[in-house]
């Protein structure tokens, strides 16, 4: 009997000790919770509330409070800011105006709304932020390509247009957003080619052998179509009189004679051997020549050929020629 009483006493002491330990744990948890919980004020666009929270950041606080944010909302302090007792979280929601194109008329009318908030209660005015949407149709030209074909009947350097190119047309539709009358974004909705471009076709010469009217066969590097004028040793053209220093002497130091021509050295270097063929029917070619002189008026694709007499200069006049740069 005495043994049983001791067992009961032992169990009672054990229960009391367990209950005391549990009470200490509850008190400690309450102390920890009380130290971590914070009362935070939130001003949600004028709707002020006070919440108790253990959230560490403003973002966690708003999520815990069930407050959803839009991309246009402004939050102070920022979402990653630390929450404490003194913090005041302020949320400002921007009014938005969307443009709606009516079915009855081709006009755009602004309609004010605020995401998640009644615009009438917030006294939102469309003039504060006005967004307009417009469907814009733009027509653009499409560039044409150039296709080259070899023609061994044309001399090297010569080209011949077989077909003229024509640009195409593409129609594009964009959705354009305007903010207070100024374009802020543009996105492509559709693109349709209404006219296909037509390629330009050009024949390119490869022939490098010339057979002259006298039957000579010449090999050349290239051929250039140029304008040809003529000159002789007159004072009006050279600025020098017979007997004066340099009379009848070219820029390269060579004496003037038939076959000496003046060129632009940037186009044909001095000392280059040439063959000049007339492009005028029934008129003899100038023939073999050498680029040995220059002139103030000889710029670009111009060759000034020398003749001994004024009559020959007059007979030549101004004409188009093919200038073959010989190998």
C-alpha positions as CSV (number, residue, x, y, z in Angstrom):
1,X,0.0,0.0,0.0
2,X,2.8,2.4,0.8
3,X,4.5,1.6,-2.4
4,X,1.4,2.6,-4.5
5,X,1.2,6.0,-2.8
6,X,4.7,6.8,-3.7
7,X,4.0,6.0,-7.4
8,X,1.1,8.5,-7.4
9,X,3.1,11.1,-5.8
10,X,5.8,10.7,-8.4
11,X,3.3,11.0,-11.2
12,X,1.8,14.1,-9.7
13,X,5.2,15.8,-9.4
14,X,6.1,14.9,-13.0
15,X,2.8,16.4,-14.3
16,X,3.3,19.6,-12.4
17,X,6.9,19.9,-13.7
18,X,5.7,19.4,-17.3
19,X,2.9,21.9,-16.9
20,X,5.4,24.5,-15.5
21,X,7.8,23.9,-18.4
22,X,4.9,24.4,-20.9
23,X,3.9,27.6,-19.2
24,X,7.4,28.9,-19.5
25,X,7.5,28.1,-23.2
26,X,4.2,29.8,-23.8
27,X,5.4,32.9,-21.9
28,X,8.7,32.9,-23.8
29,X,6.9,32.6,-27.2
30,X,4.5,35.4,-26.2
31,X,7.5,37.6,-25.4
32,X,9.2,36.8,-28.7
33,X,6.0,37.4,-30.7
34,X,5.4,40.7,-28.8
35,X,8.9,41.8,-29.6
36,X,8.5,41.0,-33.4
37,X,5.0,42.1,-34.1
38,X,4.6,45.7,-35.4
39,X,1.7,48.0,-35.9
40,X,2.1,49.6,-39.3
41,X,0.0,52.4,-40.9
42,X,-0.9,52.1,-44.6
43,X,-2.3,54.9,-46.7
44,X,-3.8,53.2,-49.8
45,X,-4.5,56.1,-52.1
46,X,-6.3,57.9,-49.2
47,X,-7.8,54.8,-47.6
48,X,-5.9,54.7,-44.3
49,X,-5.6,51.4,-42.3
50,X,-3.5,50.1,-39.4
51,X,-2.3,46.5,-39.4
52,X,-0.3,44.2,-37.1
53,X,2.4,42.3,-38.9
54,X,5.6,40.4,-38.6
55,X,6.5,41.1,-42.2
56,X,10.1,42.1,-42.7
57,X,9.7,44.2,-45.9
58,X,7.1,46.5,-47.3
59,X,6.4,44.1,-50.2
60,X,5.7,41.2,-47.7
61,X,3.5,43.6,-45.7
62,X,1.3,44.5,-48.7
63,X,1.0,40.9,-49.8
64,X,0.1,39.9,-46.2
65,X,-2.6,42.7,-46.2
66,X,-4.0,41.5,-49.5
67,X,-3.2,44.8,-51.3
68,X,-2.5,44.3,-55.1
69,X,-0.4,46.7,-57.0
70,X,-0.5,47.8,-60.6
71,X,2.6,48.7,-62.7
72,X,1.6,52.4,-62.6
73,X,1.3,52.5,-58.8
74,X,3.9,54.4,-56.7
75,X,4.8,53.0,-53.3
76,X,6.8,54.8,-50.6
77,X,9.0,53.5,-49.1
78,X,10.1,51.0,-51.7
79,X,9.0,47.4,-51.6
80,X,12.3,46.1,-50.4
81,X,12.4,48.6,-47.5
82,X,12.5,47.2,-43.9
83,X,9.3,47.5,-41.9
84,X,9.4,49.0,-38.4
85,X,7.0,50.7,-36.0
86,X,7.5,54.2,-37.3
87,X,7.0,53.4,-41.0
88,X,4.1,54.8,-43.0
89,X,3.4,53.0,-46.2
90,X,1.9,55.3,-48.9
91,X,0.4,54.0,-52.1
92,X,-0.4,56.4,-55.0
93,X,-2.4,55.1,-57.9
94,X,-2.1,57.0,-61.2
95,X,-5.3,57.7,-63.2
96,X,-5.2,56.1,-66.7
97,X,-7.2,57.1,-69.8
98,X,-7.6,54.5,-72.6
99,X,-8.7,55.4,-76.1
100,X,-11.7,53.6,-77.6
101,X,-12.5,53.7,-81.3
102,X,-16.3,53.7,-81.7
103,X,-18.0,51.6,-84.2
104,X,-20.3,54.4,-85.5
105,X,-17.6,57.0,-86.2
106,X,-13.9,57.0,-86.9
107,X,-12.9,59.0,-83.9
108,X,-11.1,58.3,-80.7
109,X,-12.8,59.2,-77.4
110,X,-10.9,59.1,-74.0
111,X,-12.5,57.1,-71.2
112,X,-11.0,57.6,-67.7
113,X,-10.6,54.7,-65.3
114,X,-8.3,53.8,-62.4
115,X,-7.2,50.2,-62.0
116,X,-8.8,48.9,-58.9
117,X,-10.3,52.2,-57.7
118,X,-13.6,54.0,-58.6
119,X,-12.6,57.1,-60.7
120,X,-15.6,59.0,-59.5
121,X,-14.7,58.6,-55.8
122,X,-11.1,59.6,-56.5
123,X,-12.1,62.7,-58.7
124,X,-9.9,61.5,-61.5
125,X,-9.7,64.0,-64.4
126,X,-8.9,62.7,-67.9
127,X,-6.8,65.8,-68.6
128,X,-4.3,64.7,-65.9
129,X,-2.9,61.7,-68.0
130,X,-4.4,61.1,-71.4
131,X,-3.6,58.0,-73.4
132,X,-4.9,57.6,-76.9
133,X,-4.7,54.6,-79.1
134,X,-4.7,54.9,-82.9
135,X,-4.4,52.3,-85.7
136,X,-1.9,53.8,-88.2
137,X,-1.5,52.6,-91.8
138,X,1.9,53.3,-93.4
139,X,2.9,52.6,-97.0
140,X,6.7,51.9,-97.5
141,X,8.7,51.3,-100.7
142,X,10.5,48.0,-101.1
143,X,14.0,48.3,-102.6
144,X,14.7,46.3,-105.7
145,X,17.7,44.1,-106.3
146,X,20.2,44.4,-109.1
147,X,21.0,41.2,-111.0
148,X,24.2,41.1,-113.1
149,X,24.7,38.9,-116.2
150,X,27.9,38.3,-118.1
151,X,28.1,39.4,-121.8
152,X,31.3,38.5,-123.5
153,X,30.4,40.7,-126.5
154,X,30.7,43.8,-124.3
155,X,34.1,45.1,-123.4
156,X,35.4,44.8,-119.9
157,X,34.1,47.9,-117.9
158,X,31.1,48.3,-120.2
159,X,27.6,47.7,-118.8
160,X,24.2,47.5,-120.5
161,X,20.8,47.8,-118.7
162,X,18.5,45.1,-119.9
163,X,15.6,45.7,-117.6
164,X,14.9,48.7,-115.3
165,X,14.2,47.9,-111.7
166,X,11.0,49.0,-110.0
167,X,10.4,49.3,-106.3
168,X,7.7,47.4,-104.6
169,X,5.1,48.5,-102.0
170,X,4.4,47.1,-98.5
171,X,1.5,48.2,-96.3
172,X,2.1,48.1,-92.5
173,X,-0.4,48.7,-89.7
174,X,0.8,49.9,-86.3
175,X,-0.9,50.4,-83.0
176,X,0.3,53.8,-81.8
177,X,-0.1,55.0,-78.2
178,X,-0.1,58.7,-77.5
179,X,0.4,60.3,-74.0
180,X,-0.9,63.8,-73.8
181,X,-0.6,64.1,-77.6
182,X,3.0,62.7,-77.8
183,X,3.7,59.2,-79.2
184,X,5.1,56.9,-76.6
185,X,5.0,53.5,-78.2
186,X,4.4,51.9,-81.6
187,X,3.9,48.1,-82.3
188,X,3.5,46.4,-85.6
189,X,0.1,44.7,-86.1
190,X,0.3,43.5,-89.7
191,X,2.5,43.7,-92.8
192,X,1.5,42.9,-96.3
193,X,3.4,43.2,-99.6
194,X,0.9,44.7,-102.1
195,X,3.4,45.2,-105.0
196,X,6.4,43.0,-105.5
197,X,9.7,44.7,-106.5
198,X,11.1,44.1,-110.0
199,X,14.8,43.4,-110.2
200,X,17.1,45.5,-112.3
201,X,19.0,43.4,-114.9
202,X,22.4,44.6,-116.0
203,X,24.8,42.9,-118.5
204,X,28.5,43.2,-117.6
205,X,31.1,43.0,-120.3
206,X,34.1,40.7,-120.1
207,X,35.7,41.1,-123.5
208,X,39.3,42.3,-123.2
209,X,40.5,42.1,-126.8
210,X,39.9,44.9,-129.3
211,X,40.1,44.6,-133.1
212,X,40.7,48.0,-134.6
213,X,39.4,49.3,-137.9
214,X,42.9,48.6,-139.3
215,X,42.7,45.0,-138.2
216,X,45.0,45.4,-135.2
217,X,44.3,43.2,-132.2
218,X,44.8,44.9,-128.8
219,X,44.6,43.6,-125.3
220,X,43.3,46.1,-122.7
221,X,42.7,46.3,-119.0
222,X,39.5,48.2,-119.1
223,X,37.4,50.6,-121.3
224,X,36.0,53.9,-120.2
225,X,33.3,55.9,-122.0
226,X,34.4,59.6,-121.8
227,X,33.7,63.0,-123.3
228,X,36.4,64.1,-125.7
229,X,37.5,67.6,-126.6
230,X,40.5,68.7,-128.7
231,X,43.2,71.3,-128.5
232,X,46.3,72.6,-130.4
233,X,49.3,74.9,-129.5
234,X,47.4,78.2,-129.6
235,X,48.0,81.0,-127.0
236,X,44.3,81.0,-126.2
237,X,44.4,77.3,-125.2
238,X,47.9,76.9,-123.7
239,X,48.7,80.4,-122.6
240,X,52.1,80.2,-124.3
241,X,53.4,81.7,-127.6
242,X,56.0,80.2,-130.0
243,X,59.5,80.9,-128.7
244,X,58.4,81.3,-125.0
245,X,59.6,78.9,-122.4
246,X,57.6,75.6,-122.3
247,X,55.8,76.2,-125.5
248,X,54.6,72.9,-126.9
249,X,55.7,71.0,-123.8
250,X,53.2,68.9,-121.8
251,X,52.9,68.5,-118.1
252,X,54.9,65.2,-118.3
253,X,57.7,67.0,-120.2
254,X,56.8,65.3,-123.5
255,X,56.4,67.5,-126.7
256,X,52.9,67.9,-128.1
257,X,52.2,65.8,-131.2
258,X,49.3,63.7,-132.6
259,X,48.7,60.9,-130.1
260,X,49.4,63.0,-127.0
261,X,46.3,63.6,-124.8
262,X,45.4,65.4,-121.7
263,X,43.6,63.6,-118.8
264,X,42.7,63.8,-115.2
265,X,45.5,61.9,-113.5
266,X,43.0,60.8,-110.8
267,X,41.2,58.9,-113.5
268,X,44.0,57.9,-115.9
269,X,47.6,58.1,-114.6
270,X,50.1,60.0,-116.7
271,X,52.2,57.6,-118.9
272,X,49.2,55.2,-119.5
273,X,49.0,53.8,-123.1
274,X,45.6,54.2,-124.6
275,X,43.5,53.6,-127.7
276,X,40.7,56.1,-128.3
277,X,37.8,55.0,-130.4
278,X,35.1,57.4,-131.7
279,X,31.5,56.5,-130.9
280,X,30.2,58.7,-133.7
281,X,29.3,56.8,-136.9
282,X,31.4,57.6,-139.9
283,X,34.0,59.5,-138.0
284,X,37.5,58.0,-137.7
285,X,38.9,57.0,-134.3
286,X,41.7,59.0,-132.7
287,X,43.7,55.8,-132.4
288,X,46.8,55.1,-130.3
289,X,47.7,57.7,-127.7
290,X,49.5,58.3,-124.4
291,X,48.3,60.2,-121.4
292,X,51.0,62.9,-121.1
293,X,49.3,66.2,-120.4
294,X,46.8,67.8,-118.0
295,X,44.6,70.9,-118.0
296,X,42.6,73.1,-115.7
297,X,39.3,72.1,-117.4
298,X,40.2,68.4,-117.6
299,X,38.4,67.0,-114.6
300,X,36.8,63.5,-114.3
301,X,35.9,61.5,-117.4
302,X,37.2,63.9,-120.0
303,X,40.0,63.3,-122.5
304,X,41.5,66.3,-124.5
305,X,43.2,65.1,-127.7
306,X,45.9,67.0,-129.5
307,X,45.8,68.0,-133.1
308,X,48.5,70.1,-135.0
309,X,46.0,72.5,-136.6
310,X,42.9,74.5,-135.7
311,X,41.0,72.9,-138.6
312,X,41.5,69.4,-137.2
313,X,40.4,70.6,-133.7
314,X,37.2,72.1,-135.2
315,X,36.5,68.9,-137.2
316,X,36.8,66.8,-134.0
317,X,34.6,69.1,-131.9
318,X,33.2,67.5,-128.8
319,X,32.1,63.8,-128.9
320,X,31.8,60.6,-126.9
321,X,34.6,58.1,-127.2
322,X,35.7,54.8,-125.8
323,X,39.1,55.0,-124.1
324,X,40.8,51.6,-123.9
325,X,43.5,51.3,-121.2
326,X,46.0,49.0,-122.9
327,X,47.9,46.3,-121.1
